[in-house]
């Protein structure tokens, strides 16, 4: 997927559901639940149970969704993720070699960064967008707003502290999209199999952002 297509999908959907699943069958149900709620950008973290298998499975089950991965730490994991069919790649950090490999395979890569120097470094090395993480620790939406004057040309995706209540705030101050994990998937809902509640949560988020 080209960066242009990826950016258009971000601007259309505005929110990414981040799934960290200790069991592959839970991961499947979590993905199906948010997809039923209208979310079409789904990230399976690489520290989930059998993430490659889950990504491949979801690519078949959810053809209208874009399924990617995150929490990638090295080139080997990144290559394995691409081989499994991941359509976008998130990392918690900025690794020039990982960016180079992703760019060469035409798969959007979104490295993690926090300071202006880290954000610009990731961008100039070829990042598709930059994940600002953990954003809530440095001021939340006000931090994204303060970055816009000098760095407004860089598409930013804040994660780490984004909630249903503040998600729209991030978009209004210039973020291209947001990533949500625990807010969409409360542990007790997952443990109890309350998938309909997760669907309702995804619907709620989608309505708030439209």
Backbone as CSV, one residue per row, in Angstrom:
resi,resn,N_x,N_y,N_z,CA_x,CA_y,CA_z,C_x,C_y,C_z
1,UNK,0.845,-1.188,0.000,0.000,0.000,0.000,0.886,1.245,0.000
2,UNK,0.626,2.158,-0.916,1.426,3.374,-0.991,1.118,4.283,0.192
3,UNK,2.040,5.198,0.494,1.808,6.150,1.577,0.585,7.016,1.304
4,UNK,0.377,7.351,0.040,-0.758,8.194,-0.325,-2.080,7.494,0.010
5,UNK,-2.167,6.211,-0.328,-3.372,5.434,-0.013,-3.537,5.309,1.502
6,UNK,-2.447,5.030,2.197,-2.473,4.905,3.656,-2.976,6.192,4.301
7,UNK,-2.453,7.328,3.869,-2.874,8.605,4.445,-4.350,8.874,4.162
8,UNK,-4.807,8.507,2.981,-6.227,8.724,2.659,-7.114,7.863,3.545
9,UNK,-6.666,6.648,3.859,-7.428,5.768,4.756,-7.451,6.325,6.187
10,UNK,-6.326,6.872,6.627,-6.277,7.488,7.957,-7.231,8.668,8.040
11,UNK,-7.224,9.499,7.001,-8.081,10.685,7.001,-9.558,10.311,6.920
12,UNK,-9.836,9.158,6.339,-11.219,8.691,6.231,-11.712,8.096,7.543
13,UNK,-10.890,7.254,8.173,-11.350,6.487,9.334,-10.944,7.100,10.681
14,UNK,-9.817,7.754,10.738,-9.359,8.578,11.871,-8.980,7.846,13.159
15,UNK,-9.302,6.558,13.292,-8.962,5.850,14.538,-8.515,4.424,14.239
16,UNK,-7.494,3.980,14.964,-6.945,2.633,14.824,-7.216,1.865,16.114
17,UNK,-7.800,0.682,15.968,-8.027,-0.197,17.120,-6.771,-1.043,17.326
18,UNK,-6.153,-0.896,18.484,-4.899,-1.599,18.779,-5.197,-2.802,19.667
19,UNK,-4.967,-3.999,19.113,-5.301,-5.243,19.814,-4.038,-5.943,20.292
20,UNK,-3.970,-6.128,21.613,-2.883,-6.903,22.219,-3.543,-8.119,22.855
21,UNK,-3.459,-9.263,22.156,-4.255,-10.430,22.548,-3.395,-11.549,23.122
22,UNK,-3.640,-11.940,24.385,-2.885,-13.044,24.980,-3.288,-14.400,24.416
23,UNK,-4.450,-14.461,23.752,-4.895,-15.705,23.102,-5.392,-15.357,21.707
24,UNK,-5.027,-16.177,20.724,-5.374,-15.870,19.337,-6.881,-15.806,19.119
25,UNK,-7.650,-16.663,19.794,-9.101,-16.631,19.580,-9.720,-15.373,20.165
26,UNK,-9.136,-14.860,21.257,-9.590,-13.577,21.786,-9.291,-12.465,20.788
27,UNK,-8.098,-12.495,20.217,-7.711,-11.479,19.237,-8.675,-11.440,18.065
28,UNK,-9.058,-12.619,17.598,-10.012,-12.701,16.488,-11.339,-12.054,16.874
29,UNK,-11.841,-12.397,18.061,-13.136,-11.864,18.499,-13.057,-10.360,18.758
30,UNK,-11.935,-9.883,19.277,-11.752,-8.446,19.496,-11.804,-7.698,18.165
31,UNK,-11.128,-8.253,17.160,-11.106,-7.619,15.834,-12.495,-7.624,15.199
32,UNK,-13.171,-8.752,15.270,-14.512,-8.842,14.691,-15.475,-7.882,15.399
33,UNK,-15.284,-7.713,16.707,-16.164,-6.827,17.478,-16.002,-5.367,17.057
34,UNK,-14.761,-4.882,16.925,-14.590,-3.474,16.532,-14.965,-3.260,15.073
35,UNK,-14.728,-4.275,14.237,-15.127,-4.168,12.834,-16.651,-4.053,12.728
36,UNK,-17.361,-4.807,13.560,-18.831,-4.714,13.590,-19.292,-3.340,14.050
37,UNK,-18.438,-2.678,14.828,-18.746,-1.328,15.302,-18.342,-0.234,14.335
38,UNK,-17.828,-0.620,13.175,-17.509,0.368,12.138,-16.049,0.760,12.016
39,UNK,-15.168,0.170,12.828,-13.745,0.508,12.731,-13.077,-0.385,11.677
40,UNK,-12.304,0.230,10.792,-11.705,-0.531,9.694,-10.186,-0.541,9.703
41,UNK,-9.570,0.156,10.645,-8.114,0.125,10.794,-7.803,-0.646,12.069
42,UNK,-7.191,-1.811,11.926,-6.973,-2.705,13.064,-5.504,-3.100,13.139
43,UNK,-4.918,-2.867,14.296,-3.513,-3.228,14.541,-3.449,-4.404,15.507
44,UNK,-2.757,-5.453,15.102,-2.482,-6.589,15.986,-1.036,-6.442,16.463
45,UNK,-0.841,-6.241,17.747,0.535,-6.053,18.214,1.326,-7.358,18.066
46,UNK,2.602,-7.211,17.774,3.439,-8.385,17.507,3.703,-9.207,18.762
47,UNK,3.402,-8.659,19.950,3.540,-9.439,21.182,2.215,-10.097,21.575
48,UNK,1.284,-10.168,20.616,0.065,-10.962,20.806,0.382,-12.439,20.583
49,UNK,-0.571,-13.282,20.927,-0.426,-14.723,20.696,-0.501,-15.011,19.188
50,UNK,0.550,-15.624,18.635,0.608,-16.023,17.216,0.139,-14.895,16.287
51,UNK,0.823,-13.741,16.347,0.340,-12.566,15.622,0.311,-12.734,14.110
52,UNK,1.318,-13.400,13.554,1.344,-13.590,12.104,0.148,-14.383,11.617
53,UNK,-0.161,-15.423,12.348,-1.311,-16.272,12.008,-2.614,-15.486,12.113
54,UNK,-2.712,-14.667,13.162,-3.923,-13.875,13.379,-4.100,-12.831,12.275
55,UNK,-3.012,-12.175,11.900,-3.074,-11.166,10.825,-3.545,-11.811,9.524
56,UNK,-2.951,-12.935,9.189,-3.314,-13.643,7.960,-4.794,-14.045,7.976
57,UNK,-5.239,-14.525,9.117,-6.632,-14.949,9.293,-7.588,-13.772,9.120
58,UNK,-7.250,-12.629,9.743,-8.127,-11.461,9.688,-8.158,-10.823,8.303
59,UNK,-7.047,-10.936,7.568,-7.030,-10.419,6.195,-8.109,-11.131,5.365
60,UNK,-8.313,-12.423,5.629,-9.341,-13.191,4.913,-10.743,-12.905,5.451
61,UNK,-10.842,-12.832,6.784,-12.164,-12.672,7.405,-12.732,-11.266,7.261
62,UNK,-11.866,-10.280,7.214,-12.304,-8.878,7.190,-11.721,-8.162,5.970
63,UNK,-12.195,-8.513,4.766,-11.610,-7.948,3.551,-11.780,-6.437,3.416
64,UNK,-12.767,-5.860,4.126,-12.982,-4.417,4.051,-12.110,-3.640,5.032
65,UNK,-11.423,-4.355,5.920,-10.568,-3.706,6.913,-9.111,-3.697,6.456
66,UNK,-8.351,-2.799,7.044,-6.904,-2.756,6.813,-6.260,-3.280,8.092
67,UNK,-5.541,-4.384,7.967,-4.972,-5.073,9.131,-3.462,-4.881,9.151
68,UNK,-2.979,-4.274,10.211,-1.537,-4.064,10.349,-1.033,-4.599,11.665
69,UNK,0.183,-4.214,11.998,0.768,-4.694,13.251,1.552,-3.584,13.934
70,UNK,1.945,-3.847,15.170,2.709,-2.878,15.953,3.563,-3.586,16.986
71,UNK,4.257,-2.773,17.790,5.193,-3.289,18.788,6.268,-4.149,18.110
72,UNK,6.734,-3.685,16.970,7.837,-4.346,16.271,9.150,-3.740,16.759
73,UNK,10.104,-4.601,17.101,11.352,-4.112,17.683,12.581,-4.283,16.799
74,UNK,12.493,-5.128,15.765,13.684,-5.357,14.943,13.291,-5.739,13.520
75,UNK,14.292,-5.795,12.651,14.054,-6.055,11.233,13.439,-7.435,11.009
76,UNK,13.879,-8.431,11.772,13.341,-9.775,11.590,11.842,-9.809,11.865
77,UNK,11.419,-9.194,12.960,9.998,-9.142,13.263,9.236,-8.409,12.162
78,UNK,9.817,-7.333,11.685,9.178,-6.551,10.628,9.007,-7.378,9.354
79,UNK,10.038,-8.101,8.979,9.956,-8.940,7.777,8.930,-10.062,7.956
80,UNK,8.889,-10.641,9.144,7.899,-11.685,9.434,6.482,-11.122,9.349
81,UNK,6.304,-9.892,9.833,4.991,-9.251,9.803,4.548,-8.991,8.362
82,UNK,5.464,-8.508,7.535,5.146,-8.262,6.128,4.782,-9.582,5.437
83,UNK,5.542,-10.623,5.748,5.273,-11.942,5.150,3.893,-12.467,5.551
84,UNK,3.446,-12.105,6.756,2.133,-12.552,7.242,0.987,-11.752,6.630
85,UNK,1.327,-10.646,5.951,0.296,-9.844,5.306,-0.031,-8.527,5.981
86,UNK,0.781,-8.107,6.957,0.527,-6.826,7.629,0.548,-5.686,6.618
87,UNK,-0.471,-4.846,6.659,-0.609,-3.758,5.685,-0.043,-2.433,6.170
88,UNK,0.280,-2.349,7.457,0.995,-1.193,7.997,1.767,-1.663,9.216
89,UNK,2.784,-0.897,9.607,3.737,-1.330,10.631,3.997,-0.204,11.633
90,UNK,3.708,-0.447,12.889,4.021,0.509,13.952,5.202,-0.013,14.775
91,UNK,6.069,0.894,15.193,7.156,0.537,16.109,7.116,1.502,17.295
92,UNK,7.589,1.072,18.476,7.581,1.982,19.623,8.696,3.024,19.557
93,UNK,9.647,2.812,18.640,10.863,3.616,18.573,11.182,3.915,17.106
94,UNK,12.279,4.627,16.887,12.712,4.934,15.527,13.997,4.180,15.219
95,UNK,13.918,3.251,14.259,15.056,2.434,13.851,15.259,2.637,12.346
96,UNK,16.360,3.293,11.945,16.577,3.609,10.526,16.541,2.381,9.621
97,UNK,17.069,1.257,10.088,17.107,0.053,9.254,15.700,-0.503,9.035
98,UNK,14.889,-0.467,10.074,13.506,-0.945,9.940,12.727,-0.066,8.955
99,UNK,12.917,1.231,9.056,12.244,2.152,8.131,12.679,1.857,6.699
100,UNK,13.972,1.643,6.508,14.518,1.377,5.168,13.900,0.119,4.557
101,UNK,13.794,-0.941,5.357,13.234,-2.206,4.856,11.757,-2.034,4.505
102,UNK,11.003,-1.362,5.362,9.569,-1.159,5.104,9.361,-0.339,3.833
103,UNK,10.132,0.726,3.687,10.017,1.587,2.502,10.331,0.779,1.236
104,UNK,11.363,-0.069,1.307,11.755,-0.863,0.136,10.659,-1.854,-0.272
105,UNK,9.814,-2.257,0.700,8.721,-3.203,0.421,7.384,-2.500,0.206
106,UNK,7.401,-1.163,0.247,6.203,-0.358,0.017,5.102,-0.651,1.027
107,UNK,5.516,-0.829,2.296,4.552,-1.001,3.385,4.686,0.203,4.324
108,UNK,3.605,0.926,4.580,3.684,2.096,5.447,4.248,1.745,6.827
109,UNK,5.203,2.560,7.283,5.785,2.346,8.612,5.621,3.610,9.432
110,UNK,5.193,3.410,10.675,4.909,4.517,11.579,5.740,4.328,12.849
111,UNK,6.935,4.903,12.894,7.795,4.744,14.070,7.303,5.591,15.240
112,UNK,7.661,5.163,16.440,7.334,5.923,17.633,8.390,6.972,17.913
113,UNK,7.931,8.149,18.337,8.822,9.254,18.688,8.081,10.150,19.672
114,UNK,8.813,11.012,20.354,8.156,11.888,21.330,8.594,13.342,21.179
115,UNK,9.890,13.579,21.171,10.374,14.961,21.094,10.367,15.446,19.641
116,UNK,10.414,16.763,19.429,10.515,17.282,18.062,11.699,16.695,17.296
117,UNK,12.836,16.542,17.948,14.011,15.981,17.274,13.733,14.555,16.813
118,UNK,13.130,13.747,17.689,12.819,12.353,17.327,11.792,12.295,16.198
119,UNK,10.795,13.149,16.261,9.748,13.161,15.232,10.340,13.521,13.876
120,UNK,11.152,14.568,13.820,11.766,14.990,12.551,12.729,13.922,12.043
121,UNK,13.469,13.304,12.943,14.402,12.240,12.541,13.643,11.092,11.878
122,UNK,12.560,10.651,12.494,11.763,9.553,11.929,11.219,9.937,10.553
123,UNK,10.739,11.157,10.434,10.131,11.622,9.186,11.165,11.701,8.051
124,UNK,12.320,12.275,8.360,13.338,12.440,7.310,13.938,11.110,6.879
125,UNK,13.824,10.094,7.723,14.339,8.773,7.347,13.347,7.975,6.502
126,UNK,12.141,8.513,6.315,11.202,7.859,5.407,9.922,7.345,6.026
127,UNK,9.647,7.722,7.278,8.407,7.274,7.926,7.187,7.753,7.152
128,UNK,6.140,6.917,7.133,4.877,7.293,6.479,4.139,8.340,7.305
129,UNK,4.157,8.153,8.610,3.601,9.058,9.622,4.487,8.826,10.837
130,UNK,4.230,9.558,11.903,4.992,9.338,13.136,4.013,9.132,14.290
131,UNK,4.243,8.073,15.052,3.439,7.798,16.252,4.017,8.610,17.408
132,UNK,3.213,9.467,17.994,3.661,10.252,19.154,3.218,9.502,20.399
133,UNK,4.210,8.956,21.111,3.917,8.028,22.209,4.943,8.187,23.326
134,UNK,4.512,8.181,24.598,3.134,8.182,25.103,2.651,9.624,25.250
135,UNK,1.653,10.006,24.485,1.284,11.411,24.349,0.701,12.009,25.623
136,UNK,-0.044,11.218,26.405,-0.697,11.788,27.578,0.313,12.222,28.636
137,UNK,1.476,11.587,28.632,2.511,11.905,29.619,3.146,13.269,29.397
138,UNK,2.954,13.825,28.189,3.587,15.117,27.883,2.555,16.197,27.554
139,UNK,1.317,15.993,27.990,0.332,17.057,27.824,-0.839,16.752,26.925
140,UNK,-0.875,15.561,26.336,-2.035,15.181,25.526,-2.222,16.043,24.293
141,UNK,-3.465,16.447,24.056,-3.793,17.199,22.840,-3.049,18.529,22.777
142,UNK,-2.793,19.145,23.923,-2.084,20.438,23.914,-0.655,20.275,23.375
143,UNK,-0.049,19.107,23.601,1.292,18.853,23.068,1.244,18.732,21.541
144,UNK,0.262,17.991,21.024,0.098,17.877,19.570,-0.142,19.252,18.958
145,UNK,-0.950,20.059,19.634,-1.226,21.417,19.153,0.056,22.246,19.085
146,UNK,0.890,22.128,20.099,2.116,22.928,20.148,3.126,22.512,19.085
147,UNK,2.994,21.281,18.572,3.909,20.818,17.520,3.509,21.306,16.127
148,UNK,2.264,21.778,15.988,1.740,22.052,14.653,2.459,23.182,13.918
149,UNK,2.818,24.243,14.626,3.446,25.381,13.932,4.742,24.971,13.227
150,UNK,5.686,24.313,13.931,6.916,23.931,13.228,6.819,22.619,12.459
151,UNK,5.944,21.706,12.883,5.948,20.347,12.321,4.611,19.960,11.687
152,UNK,3.826,20.944,11.286,2.498,20.670,10.751,2.487,19.849,9.468
153,UNK,3.635,19.769,8.803,3.719,18.992,7.550,3.895,17.499,7.807
154,UNK,4.144,17.120,9.063,4.376,15.715,9.406,3.090,15.124,9.984
155,UNK,2.513,14.075,9.354,1.299,13.470,9.908,1.591,12.720,11.203
156,UNK,0.899,13.095,12.259,1.135,12.541,13.593,-0.044,11.691,14.053
157,UNK,0.276,10.545,14.677,-0.740,9.654,15.235,-0.440,9.475,16.724
158,UNK,-1.110,10.224,17.581,-0.875,10.065,19.018,-1.478,8.774,19.565
159,UNK,-0.770,8.138,20.472,-1.255,6.963,21.193,-0.765,7.056,22.634
160,UNK,-1.348,6.214,23.490,-0.925,6.204,24.888,-1.653,7.265,25.682
161,UNK,-2.904,6.969,26.031,-3.703,7.936,26.774,-4.838,8.530,25.976
162,UNK,-5.056,8.038,24.752,-6.199,8.495,23.964,-7.452,7.764,24.450
163,UNK,-8.523,8.520,24.698,-9.776,7.947,25.205,-10.942,8.320,24.284
164,UNK,-12.103,7.724,24.538,-13.293,8.110,23.771,-13.584,9.596,23.953
165,UNK,-13.330,10.092,25.168,-13.657,11.483,25.481,-12.698,12.468,24.812
166,UNK,-11.406,12.121,24.708,-10.447,13.114,24.186,-9.991,12.851,22.756
167,UNK,-10.440,11.746,22.148,-9.957,11.401,20.811,-10.169,12.527,19.803
168,UNK,-11.362,13.117,19.829,-11.668,14.181,18.861,-10.796,15.415,19.093
169,UNK,-10.429,15.655,20.359,-9.562,16.801,20.669,-8.243,16.702,19.904
170,UNK,-7.688,15.489,19.839,-6.414,15.296,19.131,-6.567,15.596,17.645
171,UNK,-7.680,15.172,17.072,-7.914,15.408,15.647,-8.131,16.899,15.378
172,UNK,-8.816,17.566,16.285,-9.108,18.984,16.085,-7.858,19.855,16.156
173,UNK,-6.825,19.380,16.854,-5.590,20.175,16.934,-4.545,19.734,15.915
174,UNK,-4.910,18.797,15.023,-4.006,18.509,13.917,-3.533,17.090,13.726
175,UNK,-3.840,16.175,14.661,-3.426,14.779,14.461,-4.175,14.199,13.265
176,UNK,-3.492,13.362,12.481,-4.143,12.758,11.318,-5.077,11.624,11.731
177,UNK,-4.746,10.957,12.840,-5.551,9.857,13.379,-5.090,9.600,14.804
178,UNK,-5.789,8.696,15.496,-5.416,8.317,16.859,-5.439,6.802,16.980
179,UNK,-4.702,6.295,17.948,-4.708,4.870,18.241,-5.246,4.621,19.638
180,UNK,-6.159,3.652,19.775,-6.729,3.321,21.080,-6.617,1.827,21.334
181,UNK,-6.268,1.481,22.564,-6.136,0.072,22.926,-7.031,-0.259,24.114
182,UNK,-6.537,-0.009,25.324,-7.278,-0.372,26.538,-8.653,0.251,26.616
183,UNK,-8.814,1.440,26.037,-10.098,2.127,26.072,-11.180,1.353,25.306
184,UNK,-10.772,0.688,24.239,-11.716,-0.097,23.438,-11.903,-1.504,23.993
185,UNK,-10.873,-1.986,24.667,-10.869,-3.386,25.104,-10.597,-3.514,26.600
186,UNK,-11.509,-3.048,27.457,-11.314,-3.229,28.901,-11.084,-4.707,29.226
187,UNK,-10.124,-4.975,30.080,-9.724,-6.364,30.356,-10.886,-7.237,30.809
188,UNK,-11.755,-6.680,31.661,-12.849,-7.516,32.176,-13.831,-7.882,31.061
189,UNK,-14.016,-7.003,30.072,-14.903,-7.328,28.951,-14.329,-8.469,28.125
190,UNK,-13.022,-8.418,27.912,-12.367,-9.475,27.130,-12.441,-10.798,27.883
191,UNK,-12.108,-10.760,29.179,-12.130,-11.986,29.986,-13.524,-12.603,30.050
192,UNK,-14.544,-11.749,30.071,-15.921,-12.234,30.183,-16.556,-12.517,28.824
193,UNK,-15.832,-12.170,27.736,-16.374,-12.386,26.398,-17.515,-11.444,26.039
194,UNK,-17.484,-10.227,26.591,-18.540,-9.244,26.298,-18.231,-8.513,24.988
195,UNK,-18.270,-9.264,23.900,-17.876,-8.702,22.598,-18.863,-7.642,22.135
196,UNK,-20.142,-7.782,22.508,-21.131,-6.777,22.086,-20.838,-5.424,22.725
197,UNK,-20.290,-5.429,23.943,-19.931,-4.161,24.590,-18.777,-3.488,23.835
198,UNK,-17.829,-4.306,23.357,-16.708,-3.768,22.587,-17.221,-3.195,21.264
199,UNK,-18.179,-3.880,20.641,-18.799,-3.360,19.415,-19.461,-2.012,19.691
200,UNK,-20.192,-1.920,20.784,-20.858,-0.654,21.141,-19.841,0.452,21.398
201,UNK,-18.719,0.082,22.018,-17.665,1.062,22.297,-17.078,1.592,20.983
202,UNK,-16.870,0.690,20.035,-16.338,1.092,18.729,-17.332,1.987,17.990
203,UNK,-18.616,1.645,18.063,-19.656,2.477,17.439,-19.665,3.869,18.051
204,UNK,-19.550,3.904,19.372,-19.541,5.177,20.109,-18.382,6.049,19.632
205,UNK,-17.196,5.450,19.519,-16.024,6.192,19.069,-16.230,6.707,17.653
206,UNK,-16.700,5.838,16.764,-16.903,6.204,15.368,-17.877,7.373,15.245
207,UNK,-18.936,7.335,16.040,-19.925,8.434,16.013,-19.337,9.736,16.529
208,UNK,-18.510,9.639,17.561,-17.894,10.847,18.118,-16.943,11.519,17.128
209,UNK,-16.301,10.722,16.290,-15.287,11.268,15.387,-15.870,11.752,14.067
210,UNK,-17.128,11.403,13.792,-17.746,11.841,12.525,-18.379,13.214,12.657
